[in-house]
Amino acid sequence: MAFLLSILLLLGLCANTISRAQPVSTYTPGDVSYELPTTKYETQDDYKAGPVGLLFQMVHLFLYVVQPHEFPADSIRQILEKKFEPSVDYQKIAYYEIGIIICTVLGLLFVILMPVVGFFFCMCRCCNKCGGKMHQRQKKSGRYQRKCFAVSLLVICFLISIGIFCGFVVNVHVQTWMNKTQQLATSNFKDLRTLLNETPKQINYILAQYNITRDRAFLDLDNIHSLLGGGILEQLKPEVVPVLNDVKAMATAIRETKEALENMENSLQSLSNGSAQLTHDLTSVKDSIENSLSSHDCSSAQAQSTCDRIRASLSQLESNPELSQVPSVDQQLSRVNEILKTNLDELVTQGRKSFEEIPNKIKNQTTDIVAEVKEVLNSIGDNIDNVSQKIPVQSTLSSFTDYLNNTEYYFYYYTSMVEMNDSYCWLGSLIICFLLSLIVMFFYLGLLCGVCGYDRHATPTTRGCVSNMGGIFLMTGVGLSFLLCWILMLFVTFTFVIGANMEKLVCEPYANKKLFQVLDTPYLLHQDWKYYLSGIMFSNSDIELTFEQVYSDCKNDKGLYAALQLHNIFNVSEHLNIQQHTGNIMKEFENLNLHLDNFTLLDDVGKRNLEEFAKCGVDKLNYNMYLAQADKSPVKANLLGFASTLEENANHLSSGSLRQSLKMNAQTIRTIHQEQVLPMEQSLSTLQQSVKILQRTTGGLPDKVAKILYSLDSAQNFVTNNIPSIIVEESKQFVTTIIGYFEHYLQWVEFAISEKMASCKPVATALDSAIKVFLCGYTVDPLNLFWFGIGKATVLLLPALILAVKLAKHYRQMQSEDIYDDRVRF
């Protein structure tokens, strides 16, 4: 019933109603990814029996020994096709069932013979035969026989106890199966309803992802100036920007050259004027000192030597006449000023601005095309919405809802009925276990009393009551064994035939999918249909849709569309038509005609300006001569030192007009140094700095300008010749990016609808729950373990009762015994 219910569940899902890996688009945007939210289900995929599973495996091993043959798929197909030929096929079935048949025959012989043997055994004992006479012959080996019988019976009773234990384990296991079954069914029904409820949400999610894709594409279209125009800029920058920077640097060099020349000219003019004034003032001071030294104050012998020293040092009061002879740079400065009348910086800025205006030109030229592409993208969204509404998955699931409600109703209805009668089955199995336990208990009591009450010095007629009671317990167990074991064996044989065949014909072939292979046999379930499922679903039985394939796909969490091959009803690929949609977008972009005319890096005026700067002659100045003059001092001696020496010599003179005059001249020299020499030294320093700046900026000036002009021509030629191909390349990349968003999205939509949406895993799980868990795990395995344990215990009762009969003779009190003389010791 469980198997039929599961098959109906699967067929009900298919009543009204392609496995691939996710496709890879030609362009996959790195920051746009899609993933259909996973649906969480309660029912576990695998079933674990727990510790009792080891016992189930032991029974499976026994059944494999009894029935090692392969699943008889051909015979079952012939039976279902009603092509069964008794003369041939009975032999095949008998060969397949030979192990079960032998065990069944042995069980039936046991059932038949045990009552007969028991009857004759009782009649024989009543006639004082078969050990019924209360007389025991005493032998020397009697003690060893008793011990051997006792140990053997104990071992057999222990083995019987293991079988009874298996029965009790099954009883406890089955006692909870109803609650587990209801929980399992509840979780499966809940998962199936989750499948029904989540599918519309998944469709809405798929549609919602289009908005994300469209918005991303719209964002790129709105930023076409930075993406497409920026791409063109990036292609041109390596050629254009360095050249413009070089021209900009040369314009700066021209300004620096002008400033350096101006500073140099000013310094030279200041040195020329200062040198003349310094010469005049030093001459005046020198004449004043000489006049002072001509006075009568120097006539004394003491002052004579001082005046002579002062007179000898006057030759130091001379300026550097070469400073007034340094050539002027006025001519070069005039040329540079003439060059600066053309604003080279402004020309470079215009070229750079023209270069940086490319994105805005792109934006202005693509306004209409962007609007048209947006309309096409919006129409794609409407098309996807229509395709999603036409997918037959929702209609299939809608028709399944009523079937699911009816199945759930009938399941709980029959479950309540089974639950009401479940106690009888539990009570029956408990009684069987207790009957066997009662027999074994008598054997254990017999062994206990016999062993504990046995007196080896007592004769058979003088044995104690405890030992005698042990023998009575053993014979009671023997009587109950004859009375009950055939009934137990009848039950074991019946359950063995059912359980073994269910395991070998249903559970094992379901686990290895051979059962599905039988159901998938062409023309088996319907004589006119090659494939039954495709005949029901598509009215075309030639489509290869099999139970095994549907089950495997659902087990692997595939969507209904792929598992049931719904593309035979509605082909998502054809309706989405990715190539058509991307072709429509491409068609709109074919009207993209970009042009960047009148793009000039530097005009002819700017180039002539650079050429004139190279010819202005600044680089031909004798900078070494200027630097050599700048290193010289305006005067031959240190005026401050000279003034100090003069003042010191004046102090050696006696007070008077000469001394006072010399000190005044010393102060005048200090004033000349402060007011004339120091400014001239500052002018010399400025001259030196200006010359070094000119050396740096104008060194190799013609070569630099020629290189810049050559780079300008090369860059201009590169822009003129290559900008059309660059525009085409970047436009193609931009279009590929936009199309890539939708190609990637549409391929994901196709994959999500065909492979992931409406995952039918709950259906496969429900089928597993019905057959693998409920039928095999909760029913067949416990049933097989029960007959295995009870059957083993029942079979072992046969040697147990023989040993018990033999052992009872050694424990029971006899009515007569053999008499021997005293030479014999017992």
Salt bridges, closest charged atoms under 4 A:
ASP31 OD2 - ARG216 NH1 2.60
GLU42 OE2 - LYS190 NZ 2.55
ASP45 OD2 - LYS761 NZ 2.74
GLU70 OE1 - LYS514 NZ 2.71
ASP74 OD1 - ARG77 NH1 3.01
GLU81 OE1 - LYS83 NZ 3.98
GLU198 OE2 - LYS201 NZ 3.64
ASP215 OD1 - ARG214 NE 3.77
ASP220 OD1 - ARG216 NE 3.54
ASP222 OD1 - LYS374 NZ 2.65
GLU234 OE2 - LYS237 NZ 3.41
GLU256 OE1 - ARG696 NH2 3.90
GLU262 OE2 - LYS258 NZ 3.81
ASP281 OD1 - HIS280 ND1 3.40
ASP297 OD1 - HIS296 NE2 3.35
ASP308 OD1 - ARG311 NH1 2.93
GLU318 OE1 - LYS636 NZ 2.80
GLU322 OE1 - LYS632 NZ 2.20
GLU338 OE1 - LYS341 NZ 3.01
ASP345 OD1 - LYS248 NZ 3.56
ASP345 OD2 - ARG255 NH1 1.91
GLU408 OE1 - ARG193 NH2 2.48
GLU503 OE2 - HIS60 NE2 3.68
GLU508 OE1 - LYS504 NZ 3.19
ASP597 OD2 - HIS595 ND1 3.77
GLU647 OE1 - ARG670 NH2 2.68
ASP713 OD1 - LYS607 NZ 3.15
GLU750 OE2 - ARG20 NH1 3.46
GLU755 OE2 - ARG20 NE 4.00
GLU755 OE1 - LYS558 NZ 3.89
ASP768 OD2 - LYS555 NZ 2.42
ASP781 OD1 - HIS60 NE2 3.01
ASP818 OD1 - HIS135 NE2 3.06
ASP821 OD2 - ARG823 NH2 2.83
